[in-house]
Amino acid sequence: MSKQTEKQAEQPIEATLLSLVRPKMTPKELLKEARKAHPEASKKDIIRAAFRTVIAAADTDAEKALLLQDFAIKGRAGDE
């Protein structure tokens, strides 16, 4: 495991999502990257963390909050 991956594994999933999300990133790409950093987390855990992060980041980083909201909604719709 690389030092960056080790560092991400030590932080909560929410912090990892905030550091990973970027414009034009697909939900599939974000999920893949989040799973690399948190291999023990299920897809459902990551999607729930994304919803929590949307709420926390809405006031401070609206762009990232919108990107995470899109990820969370698309991920949730795929579970049904």
N, CA, C and O atoms as a Maestro MAE file, in Angstrom:
{
 s_m_m2io_version
 :::
 2.0.0
}

f_m_ct {
 s_m_title
 :::
 protein
 m_atom[320] {
  # First column is atom index #
  i_m_mmod_type
  r_m_x_coord
  r_m_y_coord
  r_m_z_coord
  i_m_residue_number
  s_m_chain_name
  s_m_pdb_residue_name
  s_m_pdb_atom_name
  i_m_atomic_number
  :::
  1 25 0.855 -1.179 0.000 1 A "MET " " N  " 7
  2 3 0.000 0.000 0.000 1 A "MET " " CA " 6
  3 2 0.897 1.237 0.000 1 A "MET " " C  " 6
  4 15 1.841 1.335 0.783 1 A "MET " " O  " 8
  5 25 0.583 2.185 -0.898 2 A "SER " " N  " 7
  6 3 1.390 3.392 -0.985 2 A "SER " " CA " 6
  7 2 1.141 4.286 0.221 2 A "SER " " C  " 6
  8 15 0.161 4.109 0.945 2 A "SER " " O  " 8
  9 25 2.034 5.245 0.430 3 A "LYS " " N  " 7
  10 3 1.880 6.156 1.564 3 A "LYS " " CA " 6
  11 2 0.587 6.962 1.447 3 A "LYS " " C  " 6
  12 15 -0.093 7.197 2.446 3 A "LYS " " O  " 8
  13 25 0.245 7.390 0.218 4 A "GLN " " N  " 7
  14 3 -0.985 8.162 0.043 4 A "GLN " " CA " 6
  15 2 -2.199 7.300 0.379 4 A "GLN " " C  " 6
  16 15 -3.125 7.780 1.033 4 A "GLN " " O  " 8
  17 25 -2.215 6.052 -0.049 5 A "THR " " N  " 7
  18 3 -3.334 5.165 0.246 5 A "THR " " CA " 6
  19 2 -3.417 4.893 1.737 5 A "THR " " C  " 6
  20 15 -4.514 4.854 2.293 5 A "THR " " O  " 8
  21 25 -2.272 4.703 2.400 6 A "GLU " " N  " 7
  22 3 -2.262 4.502 3.854 6 A "GLU " " CA " 6
  23 2 -2.835 5.715 4.563 6 A "GLU " " C  " 6
  24 15 -3.618 5.583 5.503 6 A "GLU " " O  " 8
  25 25 -2.443 6.896 4.109 7 A "LYS " " N  " 7
  26 3 -2.926 8.127 4.733 7 A "LYS " " CA " 6
  27 2 -4.437 8.251 4.563 7 A "LYS " " C  " 6
  28 15 -5.137 8.633 5.501 7 A "LYS " " O  " 8
  29 25 -4.947 7.928 3.365 8 A "GLN " " N  " 7
  30 3 -6.379 8.009 3.124 8 A "GLN " " CA " 6
  31 2 -7.128 6.980 3.965 8 A "GLN " " C  " 6
  32 15 -8.228 7.267 4.437 8 A "GLN " " O  " 8
  33 25 -6.567 5.800 4.164 9 A "ALA " " N  " 7
  34 3 -7.226 4.758 4.943 9 A "ALA " " CA " 6
  35 2 -7.362 5.172 6.407 9 A "ALA " " C  " 6
  36 15 -8.255 4.692 7.105 9 A "ALA " " O  " 8
  37 25 -6.491 6.050 6.873 10 A "GLU " " N  " 7
  38 3 -6.537 6.512 8.257 10 A "GLU " " CA " 6
  39 2 -7.620 7.570 8.470 10 A "GLU " " C  " 6
  40 15 -8.028 7.813 9.605 10 A "GLU " " O  " 8
  41 25 -8.082 8.192 7.407 11 A "GLN " " N  " 7
  42 3 -9.082 9.244 7.550 11 A "GLN " " CA " 6
  43 2 -10.477 8.684 7.264 11 A "GLN " " C  " 6
  44 15 -10.610 7.646 6.614 11 A "GLN " " O  " 8
  45 25 -11.499 9.357 7.741 12 A "PRO " " N  " 7
  46 3 -12.866 8.887 7.489 12 A "PRO " " CA " 6
  47 2 -13.181 8.903 5.991 12 A "PRO " " C  " 6
  48 15 -12.549 9.622 5.217 12 A "PRO " " O  " 8
  49 25 -14.150 8.114 5.609 13 A "ILE " " N  " 7
  50 3 -14.545 8.042 4.202 13 A "ILE " " CA " 6
  51 2 -14.963 9.425 3.698 13 A "ILE " " C  " 6
  52 15 -14.670 9.789 2.560 13 A "ILE " " O  " 8
  53 25 -15.644 10.185 4.543 14 A "GLU " " N  " 7
  54 3 -16.094 11.517 4.141 14 A "GLU " " CA " 6
  55 2 -14.922 12.399 3.710 14 A "GLU " " C  " 6
  56 15 -15.002 13.082 2.689 14 A "GLU " " O  " 8
  57 25 -13.849 12.387 4.472 15 A "ALA " " N  " 7
  58 3 -12.676 13.192 4.135 15 A "ALA " " CA " 6
  59 2 -12.030 12.691 2.846 15 A "ALA " " C  " 6
  60 15 -11.558 13.484 2.031 15 A "ALA " " O  " 8
  61 25 -12.012 11.393 2.670 16 A "THR " " N  " 7
  62 3 -11.457 10.820 1.443 16 A "THR " " CA " 6
  63 2 -12.271 11.267 0.233 16 A "THR " " C  " 6
  64 15 -11.706 11.656 -0.789 16 A "THR " " O  " 8
  65 25 -13.593 11.214 0.348 17 A "LEU " " N  " 7
  66 3 -14.442 11.633 -0.769 17 A "LEU " " CA " 6
  67 2 -14.206 13.091 -1.126 17 A "LEU " " C  " 6
  68 15 -14.126 13.439 -2.304 17 A "LEU " " O  " 8
  69 25 -14.095 13.941 -0.118 18 A "LEU " " N  " 7
  70 3 -13.827 15.360 -0.383 18 A "LEU " " CA " 6
  71 2 -12.496 15.565 -1.088 18 A "LEU " " C  " 6
  72 15 -12.370 16.442 -1.943 18 A "LEU " " O  " 8
  73 25 -11.511 14.765 -0.734 19 A "SER " " N  " 7
  74 3 -10.200 14.932 -1.363 19 A "SER " " CA " 6
  75 2 -10.156 14.331 -2.768 19 A "SER " " C  " 6
  76 15 -9.345 14.757 -3.589 19 A "SER " " O  " 8
  77 25 -11.002 13.363 -3.054 20 A "LEU " " N  " 7
  78 3 -10.977 12.687 -4.346 20 A "LEU " " CA " 6
  79 2 -11.879 13.323 -5.403 20 A "LEU " " C  " 6
  80 15 -11.521 13.357 -6.580 20 A "LEU " " O  " 8
  81 25 -13.030 13.820 -4.998 21 A "VAL " " N  " 7
  82 3 -14.028 14.276 -5.966 21 A "VAL " " CA " 6
  83 2 -13.513 15.469 -6.768 21 A "VAL " " C  " 6
  84 15 -12.892 16.388 -6.235 21 A "VAL " " O  " 8
  85 25 -13.799 15.418 -8.076 22 A "ARG " " N  " 7
  86 3 -13.391 16.506 -8.959 22 A "ARG " " CA " 6
  87 2 -14.386 16.584 -10.121 22 A "ARG " " C  " 6
  88 15 -15.064 15.603 -10.424 22 A "ARG " " O  " 8
  89 25 -14.472 17.737 -10.764 23 A "PRO " " N  " 7
  90 3 -15.402 17.884 -11.887 23 A "PRO " " CA " 6
  91 2 -15.147 16.830 -12.968 23 A "PRO " " C  " 6
  92 15 -14.009 16.418 -13.193 23 A "PRO " " O  " 8
  93 25 -16.193 16.414 -13.614 24 A "LYS " " N  " 7
  94 3 -16.172 15.441 -14.703 24 A "LYS " " CA " 6
  95 2 -15.778 14.035 -14.272 24 A "LYS " " C  " 6
  96 15 -15.552 13.172 -15.120 24 A "LYS " " O  " 8
  97 25 -15.694 13.794 -12.974 25 A "MET " " N  " 7
  98 3 -15.407 12.455 -12.459 25 A "MET " " CA " 6
  99 2 -16.723 11.685 -12.426 25 A "MET " " C  " 6
  100 15 -17.723 12.181 -11.905 25 A "MET " " O  " 8
  101 25 -16.724 10.494 -12.973 26 A "THR " " N  " 7
  102 3 -17.953 9.709 -12.969 26 A "THR " " CA " 6
  103 2 -18.157 9.079 -11.592 26 A "THR " " C  " 6
  104 15 -17.195 8.883 -10.849 26 A "THR " " O  " 8
  105 25 -19.401 8.763 -11.254 27 A "PRO " " N  " 7
  106 3 -19.653 8.073 -9.983 27 A "PRO " " CA " 6
  107 2 -18.871 6.764 -9.878 27 A "PRO " " C  " 6
  108 15 -18.393 6.402 -8.803 27 A "PRO " " O  " 8
  109 25 -18.748 6.070 -10.987 28 A "LYS " " N  " 7
  110 3 -18.003 4.803 -11.003 28 A "LYS " " CA " 6
  111 2 -16.527 5.028 -10.651 28 A "LYS " " C  " 6
  112 15 -15.940 4.247 -9.902 28 A "LYS " " O  " 8
  113 25 -15.935 6.090 -11.189 29 A "GLU " " N  " 7
  114 3 -14.535 6.420 -10.893 29 A "GLU " " CA " 6
  115 2 -14.362 6.780 -9.418 29 A "GLU " " C  " 6
  116 15 -13.412 6.340 -8.770 29 A "GLU " " O  " 8
  117 25 -15.291 7.585 -8.894 30 A "LEU " " N  " 7
  118 3 -15.201 7.987 -7.494 30 A "LEU " " CA " 6
  119 2 -15.334 6.778 -6.576 30 A "LEU " " C  " 6
  120 15 -14.595 6.651 -5.600 30 A "LEU " " O  " 8
  121 25 -16.265 5.901 -6.886 31 A "LEU " " N  " 7
  122 3 -16.444 4.694 -6.083 31 A "LEU " " CA " 6
  123 2 -15.178 3.832 -6.112 31 A "LEU " " C  " 6
  124 15 -14.750 3.320 -5.078 31 A "LEU " " O  " 8
  125 25 -14.591 3.677 -7.280 32 A "LYS " " N  " 7
  126 3 -13.362 2.879 -7.423 32 A "LYS " " CA " 6
  127 2 -12.225 3.460 -6.582 32 A "LYS " " C  " 6
  128 15 -11.526 2.730 -5.880 32 A "LYS " " O  " 8
  129 25 -12.050 4.769 -6.660 33 A "GLU " " N  " 7
  130 3 -10.988 5.423 -5.895 33 A "GLU " " CA " 6
  131 2 -11.249 5.340 -4.391 33 A "GLU " " C  " 6
  132 15 -10.327 5.119 -3.607 33 A "GLU " " O  " 8
  133 25 -12.500 5.518 -3.998 34 A "ALA " " N  " 7
  134 3 -12.845 5.434 -2.575 34 A "ALA " " CA " 6
  135 2 -12.611 4.019 -2.046 34 A "ALA " " C  " 6
  136 15 -12.162 3.844 -0.913 34 A "ALA " " O  " 8
  137 25 -12.912 3.022 -2.857 35 A "ARG " " N  " 7
  138 3 -12.686 1.633 -2.433 35 A "ARG " " CA " 6
  139 2 -11.199 1.306 -2.315 35 A "ARG " " C  " 6
  140 15 -10.806 0.492 -1.479 35 A "ARG " " O  " 8
  141 25 -10.374 1.938 -3.149 36 A "LYS " " N  " 7
  142 3 -8.921 1.751 -3.016 36 A "LYS " " CA " 6
  143 2 -8.443 2.258 -1.662 36 A "LYS " " C  " 6
  144 15 -7.616 1.629 -1.001 36 A "LYS " " O  " 8
  145 25 -8.978 3.405 -1.265 37 A "ALA " " N  " 7
  146 3 -8.567 4.018 -0.001 37 A "ALA " " CA " 6
  147 2 -9.206 3.340 1.200 37 A "ALA " " C  " 6
  148 15 -8.630 3.335 2.288 37 A "ALA " " O  " 8
  149 25 -10.392 2.767 1.015 38 A "HIS " " N  " 7
  150 3 -11.149 2.132 2.109 38 A "HIS " " CA " 6
  151 2 -11.667 0.773 1.636 38 A "HIS " " C  " 6
  152 15 -12.866 0.613 1.408 38 A "HIS " " O  " 8
  153 25 -10.779 -0.195 1.489 39 A "PRO " " N  " 7
  154 3 -11.197 -1.499 0.948 39 A "PRO " " CA " 6
  155 2 -12.226 -2.227 1.809 39 A "PRO " " C  " 6
  156 15 -12.942 -3.100 1.319 39 A "PRO " " O  " 8
  157 25 -12.298 -1.872 3.076 40 A "GLU " " N  " 7
  158 3 -13.251 -2.528 3.979 40 A "GLU " " CA " 6
  159 2 -14.661 -1.958 3.850 40 A "GLU " " C  " 6
  160 15 -15.616 -2.555 4.347 40 A "GLU " " O  " 8
  161 25 -14.799 -0.827 3.197 41 A "ALA " " N  " 7
  162 3 -16.095 -0.151 3.074 41 A "ALA " " CA " 6
  163 2 -16.905 -0.731 1.918 41 A "ALA " " C  " 6
  164 15 -16.374 -0.995 0.839 41 A "ALA " " O  " 8
  165 25 -18.185 -0.922 2.162 42 A "SER " " N  " 7
  166 3 -19.077 -1.395 1.103 42 A "SER " " CA " 6
  167 2 -19.525 -0.201 0.257 42 A "SER " " C  " 6
  168 15 -19.316 0.953 0.630 42 A "SER " " O  " 8
  169 25 -20.135 -0.497 -0.871 43 A "LYS " " N  " 7
  170 3 -20.672 0.562 -1.721 43 A "LYS " " CA " 6
  171 2 -21.692 1.377 -0.929 43 A "LYS " " C  " 6
  172 15 -21.728 2.603 -1.031 43 A "LYS " " O  " 8
  173 25 -22.504 0.706 -0.156 44 A "LYS " " N  " 7
  174 3 -23.529 1.377 0.649 44 A "LYS " " CA " 6
  175 2 -22.872 2.311 1.674 44 A "LYS " " C  " 6
  176 15 -23.357 3.421 1.892 44 A "LYS " " O  " 8
  177 25 -21.778 1.875 2.304 45 A "ASP " " N  " 7
  178 3 -21.057 2.723 3.262 45 A "ASP " " CA " 6
  179 2 -20.542 3.992 2.584 45 A "ASP " " C  " 6
  180 15 -20.626 5.085 3.144 45 A "ASP " " O  " 8
  181 25 -20.015 3.834 1.385 46 A "ILE " " N  " 7
  182 3 -19.442 4.969 0.659 46 A "ILE " " CA " 6
  183 2 -20.542 5.936 0.227 46 A "ILE " " C  " 6
  184 15 -20.366 7.151 0.312 46 A "ILE " " O  " 8
  185 25 -21.663 5.409 -0.231 47 A "ILE " " N  " 7
  186 3 -22.774 6.270 -0.639 47 A "ILE " " CA " 6
  187 2 -23.340 7.024 0.563 47 A "ILE " " C  " 6
  188 15 -23.638 8.215 0.464 47 A "ILE " " O  " 8
  189 25 -23.487 6.346 1.682 48 A "ARG " " N  " 7
  190 3 -23.964 7.030 2.892 48 A "ARG " " CA " 6
  191 2 -22.994 8.121 3.326 48 A "ARG " " C  " 6
  192 15 -23.410 9.202 3.742 48 A "ARG " " O  " 8
  193 25 -21.702 7.833 3.227 49 A "ALA " " N  " 7
  194 3 -20.697 8.845 3.566 49 A "ALA " " CA " 6
  195 2 -20.810 10.038 2.623 49 A "ALA " " C  " 6
  196 15 -20.619 11.180 3.040 49 A "ALA " " O  " 8
  197 25 -21.116 9.782 1.366 50 A "ALA " " N  " 7
  198 3 -21.272 10.875 0.402 50 A "ALA " " CA " 6
  199 2 -22.445 11.769 0.795 50 A "ALA " " C  " 6
  200 15 -22.335 12.993 0.732 50 A "ALA " " O  " 8
  201 25 -23.567 11.169 1.201 51 A "PHE " " N  " 7
  202 3 -24.707 11.973 1.646 51 A "PHE " " CA " 6
  203 2 -24.333 12.811 2.871 51 A "PHE " " C  " 6
  204 15 -24.689 13.987 2.948 51 A "PHE " " O  " 8
  205 25 -23.615 12.210 3.831 52 A "ARG " " N  " 7
  206 3 -23.197 12.973 5.019 52 A "ARG " " CA " 6
  207 2 -22.258 14.114 4.627 52 A "ARG " " C  " 6
  208 15 -22.314 15.198 5.208 52 A "ARG " " O  " 8
  209 25 -21.408 13.867 3.650 53 A "THR " " N  " 7
  210 3 -20.446 14.874 3.215 53 A "THR " " CA " 6
  211 2 -21.142 16.022 2.502 53 A "THR " " C  " 6
  212 15 -20.727 17.173 2.639 53 A "THR " " O  " 8
  213 25 -22.186 15.729 1.749 54 A "VAL " " N  " 7
  214 3 -22.955 16.783 1.075 54 A "VAL " " CA " 6
  215 2 -23.461 17.775 2.107 54 A "VAL " " C  " 6
  216 15 -23.348 18.987 1.925 54 A "VAL " " O  " 8
  217 25 -24.008 17.263 3.169 55 A "ILE " " N  " 7
  218 3 -24.552 18.125 4.223 55 A "ILE " " CA " 6
  219 2 -23.438 18.957 4.861 55 A "ILE " " C  " 6
  220 15 -23.595 20.159 5.073 55 A "ILE " " O  " 8
  221 25 -22.319 18.309 5.163 56 A "ALA " " N  " 7
  222 3 -21.219 18.998 5.837 56 A "ALA " " CA " 6
  223 2 -20.529 20.017 4.926 56 A "ALA " " C  " 6
  224 15 -20.081 21.062 5.398 56 A "ALA " " O  " 8
  225 25 -20.442 19.724 3.636 57 A "ALA " " N  " 7
  226 3 -19.681 20.579 2.721 57 A "ALA " " CA " 6
  227 2 -20.527 21.635 2.031 57 A "ALA " " C  " 6
  228 15 -19.981 22.509 1.357 57 A "ALA " " O  " 8
  229 25 -21.826 21.580 2.177 58 A "ALA " " N  " 7
  230 3 -22.715 22.489 1.448 58 A "ALA " " CA " 6
  231 2 -22.378 23.965 1.679 58 A "ALA " " C  " 6
  232 15 -22.436 24.767 0.748 58 A "ALA " " O  " 8
  233 25 -22.031 24.317 2.896 59 A "ASP " " N  " 7
  234 3 -21.735 25.717 3.202 59 A "ASP " " CA " 6
  235 2 -20.324 26.136 2.820 59 A "ASP " " C  " 6
  236 15 -20.084 27.306 2.521 59 A "ASP " " O  " 8
  237 25 -19.398 25.203 2.826 60 A "THR " " N  " 7
  238 3 -18.000 25.566 2.608 60 A "THR " " CA " 6
  239 2 -17.508 25.317 1.191 60 A "THR " " C  " 6
  240 15 -16.652 26.057 0.705 60 A "THR " " O  " 8
  241 25 -18.019 24.304 0.519 61 A "ASP " " N  " 7
  242 3 -17.563 23.983 -0.832 61 A "ASP " " CA " 6
  243 2 -18.746 23.469 -1.643 61 A "ASP " " C  " 6
  244 15 -18.938 22.262 -1.790 61 A "ASP " " O  " 8
  245 25 -19.524 24.388 -2.158 62 A "ALA " " N  " 7
  246 3 -20.761 24.039 -2.861 62 A "ALA " " CA " 6
  247 2 -20.505 23.176 -4.092 62 A "ALA " " C  " 6
  248 15 -21.297 22.284 -4.395 62 A "ALA " " O  " 8
  249 25 -19.412 23.427 -4.802 63 A "GLU " " N  " 7
  250 3 -19.109 22.643 -6.005 63 A "GLU " " CA " 6
  251 2 -18.899 21.166 -5.653 63 A "GLU " " C  " 6
  252 15 -19.470 20.284 -6.294 63 A "GLU " " O  " 8
  253 25 -18.091 20.909 -4.650 64 A "LYS " " N  " 7
  254 3 -17.859 19.525 -4.243 64 A "LYS " " CA " 6
  255 2 -19.136 18.909 -3.676 64 A "LYS " " C  " 6
  256 15 -19.404 17.728 -3.896 64 A "LYS " " O  " 8
  257 25 -19.911 19.688 -2.962 65 A "ALA " " N  " 7
  258 3 -21.167 19.181 -2.412 65 A "ALA " " CA " 6
  259 2 -22.094 18.731 -3.539 65 A "ALA " " C  " 6
  260 15 -22.731 17.684 -3.427 65 A "ALA " " O  " 8
  261 25 -22.177 19.505 -4.622 66 A "LEU " " N  " 7
  262 3 -23.021 19.122 -5.752 66 A "LEU " " CA " 6
  263 2 -22.501 17.872 -6.450 66 A "LEU " " C  " 6
  264 15 -23.286 17.014 -6.855 66 A "LEU " " O  " 8
  265 25 -21.200 17.766 -6.591 67 A "LEU " " N  " 7
  266 3 -20.609 16.573 -7.213 67 A "LEU " " CA " 6
  267 2 -20.884 15.332 -6.368 67 A "LEU " " C  " 6
  268 15 -21.215 14.273 -6.900 67 A "LEU " " O  " 8
  269 25 -20.745 15.465 -5.058 68 A "LEU " " N  " 7
  270 3 -21.009 14.331 -4.170 68 A "LEU " " CA " 6
  271 2 -22.503 13.999 -4.128 68 A "LEU " " C  " 6
  272 15 -22.874 12.830 -4.017 68 A "LEU " " O  " 8
  273 25 -23.346 15.004 -4.214 69 A "GLN " " N  " 7
  274 3 -24.785 14.761 -4.245 69 A "GLN " " CA " 6
  275 2 -25.145 13.943 -5.484 69 A "GLN " " C  " 6
  276 15 -25.926 12.995 -5.401 69 A "GLN " " O  " 8
  277 25 -24.581 14.307 -6.618 70 A "ASP " " N  " 7
  278 3 -24.825 13.565 -7.852 70 A "ASP " " CA " 6
  279 2 -24.365 12.113 -7.713 70 A "ASP " " C  " 6
  280 15 -25.076 11.187 -8.103 70 A "ASP " " O  " 8
  281 25 -23.177 11.930 -7.157 71 A "PHE " " N  " 7
  282 3 -22.644 10.574 -6.922 71 A "PHE " " CA " 6
  283 2 -23.571 9.769 -6.019 71 A "PHE " " C  " 6
  284 15 -23.899 8.622 -6.319 71 A "PHE " " O  " 8
  285 25 -23.985 10.368 -4.926 72 A "ALA " " N  " 7
  286 3 -24.808 9.663 -3.951 72 A "ALA " " CA " 6
  287 2 -26.172 9.283 -4.528 72 A "ALA " " C  " 6
  288 15 -26.657 8.171 -4.317 72 A "ALA " " O  " 8
  289 25 -26.776 10.203 -5.245 73 A "ILE " " N  " 7
  290 3 -28.094 9.921 -5.815 73 A "ILE " " CA " 6
  291 2 -28.000 8.840 -6.893 73 A "ILE " " C  " 6
  292 15 -28.822 7.924 -6.929 73 A "ILE " " O  " 8
  293 25 -27.012 8.946 -7.759 74 A "LYS " " N  " 7
  294 3 -26.852 7.934 -8.813 74 A "LYS " " CA " 6
  295 2 -26.508 6.570 -8.203 74 A "LYS " " C  " 6
  296 15 -26.991 5.536 -8.667 74 A "LYS " " O  " 8
  297 25 -25.683 6.577 -7.178 75 A "GLY " " N  " 7
  298 3 -25.322 5.330 -6.512 75 A "GLY " " CA " 6
  299 2 -26.509 4.706 -5.820 75 A "GLY " " C  " 6
  300 15 -26.674 3.487 -5.856 75 A "GLY " " O  " 8
  301 25 -27.327 5.503 -5.200 76 A "ARG " " N  " 7
  302 3 -28.523 5.035 -4.505 76 A "ARG " " CA " 6
  303 2 -29.535 4.479 -5.500 76 A "ARG " " C  " 6
  304 15 -30.179 3.465 -5.233 76 A "ARG " " O  " 8
  305 25 -29.675 5.135 -6.637 77 A "ALA " " N  " 7
  306 3 -30.620 4.681 -7.665 77 A "ALA " " CA " 6
  307 2 -30.172 3.326 -8.231 77 A "ALA " " C  " 6
  308 15 -31.006 2.506 -8.616 77 A "ALA " " O  " 8
  309 25 -28.868 3.099 -8.280 78 A "GLY " " N  " 7
  310 3 -28.352 1.836 -8.794 78 A "GLY " " CA " 6
  311 2 -28.577 0.674 -7.851 78 A "GLY " " C  " 6
  312 15 -28.510 -0.481 -8.271 78 A "GLY " " O  " 8
  313 25 -28.845 0.954 -6.574 79 A "ASP " " N  " 7
  314 3 -29.067 -0.101 -5.581 79 A "ASP " " CA " 6
  315 2 -30.458 -0.695 -5.662 79 A "ASP " " C  " 6
  316 15 -30.690 -1.796 -5.164 79 A "ASP " " O  " 8
  317 25 -31.383 0.013 -6.279 80 A "GLU " " N  " 7
  318 3 -32.782 -0.440 -6.306 80 A "GLU " " CA " 6
  319 2 -33.029 -1.491 -7.335 80 A "GLU " " C  " 6
  320 15 -34.155 -1.967 -7.473 80 A "GLU " " O  " 8
  :::
 }
 m_bond[319] {
  # First column is bond index #
  i_m_from
  i_m_to
  i_m_order
  :::
  1 1 2 1
  2 2 3 1
  3 3 4 2
  4 3 5 1
  5 5 6 1
  6 6 7 1
  7 7 8 2
  8 7 9 1
  9 9 10 1
  10 10 11 1
  11 11 12 2
  12 11 13 1
  13 13 14 1
  14 14 15 1
  15 15 16 2
  16 15 17 1
  17 17 18 1
  18 18 19 1
  19 19 20 2
  20 19 21 1
  21 21 22 1
  22 22 23 1
  23 23 24 2
  24 23 25 1
  25 25 26 1
  26 26 27 1
  27 27 28 2
  28 27 29 1
  29 29 30 1
  30 30 31 1
  31 31 32 2
  32 31 33 1
  33 33 34 1
  34 34 35 1
  35 35 36 2
  36 35 37 1
  37 37 38 1
  38 38 39 1
  39 39 40 2
  40 39 41 1
  41 41 42 1
  42 42 43 1
  43 43 44 2
  44 43 45 1
  45 45 46 1
  46 46 47 1
  47 47 48 2
  48 47 49 1
  49 49 50 1
  50 50 51 1
  51 51 52 2
  52 51 53 1
  53 53 54 1
  54 54 55 1
  55 55 56 2
  56 55 57 1
  57 57 58 1
  58 58 59 1
  59 59 60 2
  60 59 61 1
  61 61 62 1
  62 62 63 1
  63 63 64 2
  64 63 65 1
  65 65 66 1
  66 66 67 1
  67 67 68 2
  68 67 69 1
  69 69 70 1
  70 70 71 1
  71 71 72 2
  72 71 73 1
  73 73 74 1
  74 74 75 1
  75 75 76 2
  76 75 77 1
  77 77 78 1
  78 78 79 1
  79 79 80 2
  80 79 81 1
  81 81 82 1
  82 82 83 1
  83 83 84 2
  84 83 85 1
  85 85 86 1
  86 86 87 1
  87 87 88 2
  88 87 89 1
  89 89 90 1
  90 90 91 1
  91 91 92 2
  92 91 93 1
  93 93 94 1
  94 94 95 1
  95 95 96 2
  96 95 97 1
  97 97 98 1
  98 98 99 1
  99 99 100 2
  100 99 101 1
  101 101 102 1
  102 102 103 1
  103 103 104 2
  104 103 105 1
  105 105 106 1
  106 106 107 1
  107 107 108 2
  108 107 109 1
  109 109 110 1
  110 110 111 1
  111 111 112 2
  112 111 113 1
  113 113 114 1
  114 114 115 1
  115 115 116 2
  116 115 117 1
  117 117 118 1
  118 118 119 1
  119 119 120 2
  120 119 121 1
  121 121 122 1
  122 122 123 1
  123 123 124 2
  124 123 125 1
  125 125 126 1
  126 126 127 1
  127 127 128 2
  128 127 129 1
  129 129 130 1
  130 130 131 1
  131 131 132 2
  132 131 133 1
  133 133 134 1
  134 134 135 1
  135 135 136 2
  136 135 137 1
  137 137 138 1
  138 138 139 1
  139 139 140 2
  140 139 141 1
  141 141 142 1
  142 142 143 1
  143 143 144 2
  144 143 145 1
  145 145 146 1
  146 146 147 1
  147 147 148 2
  148 147 149 1
  149 149 150 1
  150 150 151 1
  151 151 152 2
  152 151 153 1
  153 153 154 1
  154 154 155 1
  155 155 156 2
  156 155 157 1
  157 157 158 1
  158 158 159 1
  159 159 160 2
  160 159 161 1
  161 161 162 1
  162 162 163 1
  163 163 164 2
  164 163 165 1
  165 165 166 1
  166 166 167 1
  167 167 168 2
  168 167 169 1
  169 169 170 1
  170 170 171 1
  171 171 172 2
  172 171 173 1
  173 173 174 1
  174 174 175 1
  175 175 176 2
  176 175 177 1
  177 177 178 1
  178 178 179 1
  179 179 180 2
  180 179 181 1
  181 181 182 1
  182 182 183 1
  183 183 184 2
  184 183 185 1
  185 185 186 1
  186 186 187 1
  187 187 188 2
  188 187 189 1
  189 189 190 1
  190 190 191 1
  191 191 192 2
  192 191 193 1
  193 193 194 1
  194 194 195 1
  195 195 196 2
  196 195 197 1
  197 197 198 1
  198 198 199 1
  199 199 200 2
  200 199 201 1
  201 201 202 1
  202 202 203 1
  203 203 204 2
  204 203 205 1
  205 205 206 1
  206 206 207 1
  207 207 208 2
  208 207 209 1
  209 209 210 1
  210 210 211 1
  211 211 212 2
  212 211 213 1
  213 213 214 1
  214 214 215 1
  215 215 216 2
  216 215 217 1
  217 217 218 1
  218 218 219 1
  219 219 220 2
  220 219 221 1
  221 221 222 1
  222 222 223 1
  223 223 224 2
  224 223 225 1
  225 225 226 1
  226 226 227 1
  227 227 228 2
  228 227 229 1
  229 229 230 1
  230 230 231 1
  231 231 232 2
  232 231 233 1
  233 233 234 1
  234 234 235 1
  235 235 236 2
  236 235 237 1
  237 237 238 1
  238 238 239 1
  239 239 240 2
  240 239 241 1
  241 241 242 1
  242 242 243 1
  243 243 244 2
  244 243 245 1
  245 245 246 1
  246 246 247 1
  247 247 248 2
  248 247 249 1
  249 249 250 1
  250 250 251 1
  251 251 252 2
  252 251 253 1
  253 253 254 1
  254 254 255 1
  255 255 256 2
  256 255 257 1
  257 257 258 1
  258 258 259 1
  259 259 260 2
  260 259 261 1
  261 261 262 1
  262 262 263 1
  263 263 264 2
  264 263 265 1
  265 265 266 1
  266 266 267 1
  267 267 268 2
  268 267 269 1
  269 269 270 1
  270 270 271 1
  271 271 272 2
  272 271 273 1
  273 273 274 1
  274 274 275 1
  275 275 276 2
  276 275 277 1
  277 277 278 1
  278 278 279 1
  279 279 280 2
  280 279 281 1
  281 281 282 1
  282 282 283 1
  283 283 284 2
  284 283 285 1
  285 285 286 1
  286 286 287 1
  287 287 288 2
  288 287 289 1
  289 289 290 1
  290 290 291 1
  291 291 292 2
  292 291 293 1
  293 293 294 1
  294 294 295 1
  295 295 296 2
  296 295 297 1
  297 297 298 1
  298 298 299 1
  299 299 300 2
  300 299 301 1
  301 301 302 1
  302 302 303 1
  303 303 304 2
  304 303 305 1
  305 305 306 1
  306 306 307 1
  307 307 308 2
  308 307 309 1
  309 309 310 1
  310 310 311 1
  311 311 312 2
  312 311 313 1
  313 313 314 1
  314 314 315 1
  315 315 316 2
  316 315 317 1
  317 317 318 1
  318 318 319 1
  319 319 320 2
  :::
 }
}
